[in-house]
């Protein structure tokens, strides 16, 4: 049974093709009013160095920072907003506001708090197993991945999940970083593929039709795990 509140969760979308899917649904189920902020509109997707007026992260009950097709360290391309966004993450941390960072969002949490982000030797596209040390917070099992970079842990962070390719989750104070995509649905995958993702997958020899097929098979279970992850975040973070 959900608990009615007047709390607000800020969800930061870095591009127009990345809805928060079951993550947003679960916050709403628990009574949170969802406030969306889009950083790069569709009209600027090919030249994303925009200016954006971020709301004050410290003024929300929780913040969710989603993924991005760009790299956290590419300040020549997206520094106009990624530097202010990391400042907002530090502001939220100082205020004790819980933050859930997903993929690029998790990498921003690492970079903002003293870790680092760099190109990965083992990029991941598709469904991959993740081993978790705390199933009540970060359920293990197959999660969808689409990343070319990976983080090094910031000082004081505790790694919670991993696979052979990368660290997959860490907690630092009231920040939970994930490398995988619990928000993914078949519809959002189609959006990524339609906005350059299909070509990038093909470059790496990935069969897009098989990617869609696997998503239709594993997607329902992943949505249930996404709900459990949000529940754990609200309960423990």
Secondary structure, 3 states (H helix, E strand, C coil): CCCCCCCEEEEEECCCCCCCHHHHHHHHHCCCEEEEEECCCHHHCCCCCCCCCCCCHHHCCEEEECCCCCCCCCHHHHHHHHHHHHHHHHHHHHHCCEEEEECHHHHHHHHHCCCEEEEEEEEEEEEEEEEECCCCCCCCEEEEEEEEEEEECCCCCEEEEECCCCEEEEEECCEEEECCCCCCCHHHHHHHHHHHHHHHHHHCCCCHHHHHHHHHHHHHHHHHHHHHHHHHHHHHC
